[in-house]
Amino acid sequence: MKPKNNMTKAEIVAQISRQSGIEKTVVMTVVESFMENVKESMVAGNEVFLRGFGSFIIKRRAEKTARNISKNTTIKIPAHNIPAFKPAKAFLNAVKENK
């Protein structure tokens, strides 16, 4: 199994800057703007589709009952929405094939 090499936003910005020749500050502004636009769209109830990459979708979680073991009580967790990412088929296959 390959060791994990997690990327931070700063590392992504630096890599895009190196590859494109655009200043890091400009790339950071674009990346921040992209993330803000996706977030605002989803908060408004819209999903975001990026062909060839994937979709930022809203999933609905049903109401459920949960238990607090330490207090021996049950609580109801109301139905709610959560953001999720669904990769495009080509993206998913590329990750699957990289062992």
Buried (B, 14 or more C-beta within 10 A) or exposed (E): EEEEEEEEEEEEBBEBBEEEEEEEEEBBEEBEEEEEEBEEEBEEEEBBEEEEEBBBBBEEEEEEEEEEEEEEEEEEEEEEEEBEEEBBEEBEEEEEEEE
